[in-house]
Amino acid sequence: MFSIAWPWLLVLLPLPLIFRRAQQQQKVTGHLQLPGVGQTSLNQVQQRKTSPSWLLWLVWVCLISAVCRPLWVGEPIELPSKGRDLMMAVDLSGSMQIEDMVIDGKPVDRLVLIKHVLSEFIERRQGDRLGLILFADHAYLQAPLTQDRRSVAQFLREAEIGLVGKQTAIGEAIALGVKRFEQVDESNRILILLTDGSNNSGSVTPKQAAEIAAKRGVTIYSVGVGADVLERRTIFGTERVNPSMDLDEAELTQLAEMTGGRYFRARNSEELEQIYQAIDQLEPISREQFSYRPQADLFYYPLAIALLLTVLKVLLTLPIFQQLTSRKQGAA
């Protein structure tokens, strides 16, 4: 149905009349008499200069209509009443730029792989509320728990290595996730922690944060990202190294077990996808039923009409149009 967001702005419609009346009261009441020119002919000249005044009124009405923000409101759409609350903590430390992952046969760094797989995971989360935490030297909340999956995916795509530092504050990431869950009453409180290193920054240790998480009912699913073997070419030939030597799997396993979760190892995109499939099996919780009505703005229609009428008014004031009008009146 049709609706107006700000109907009270319609009180501005008579504003030109008020200004015109005030100007008329300020004018001098005397008239200048011109010899040889009748009052009727003078009035005709004035009308020719000011006509057509109705165009200006239409422009004003259209502008006020646009400012009032007309809307087309659709039918109510019910949101899913069951879902999960998932807070995702993504590591942006310097080691995430190591290119030991592969997508479609092309080598990519770890963050690109996480973005690739996690974006598909977010897309499937219909009915779930998602949040995003980015951490390196410190942890920062990028997106609170929301059902707006598109915004969360966009925030993830915009994340860059070094955005919040070069080190790894796993404890702060867990603590921040726990703090955000405190604002949610009924929730299964799941924190997905994706990292490729060990805690070496922050004011909270991972163990302290995990103890708090266990008390608050937050379940941690920790994911260790990184390949076991990386081949590098040197002047002496091909060298095989372990790019994940800094990954503290024992600590990540302990954090998950302390909160009743699990630790996963992601050496490639297939293993990372299997982890998200396991999280899909978690039982969703029931929530209060909500609905919303989609809205479409219509202000550009009266705005476009006002623009066209303004152009028409300008064209009518050009000398060529005035000459055509004078010729027509003379012929009549």
Helices and strands as residue ranges (DSSP letters): E 2-4, G 7-12, H 15-26, H 39-50, H 53-67, E 70-73, E 77-78, E 82-83, E 85-91, G 94-97, E 101-103, E 106-108, H 110-123, E 129-135, E 139-146, H 149-158, H 170-181, E 190-195, H 206-215, E 219-225, E 230-234, E 237-241, H 249-258, E 263-266, H 269-280, E 285-286, E 291-292, E 295-297, H 300-316, H 319-331
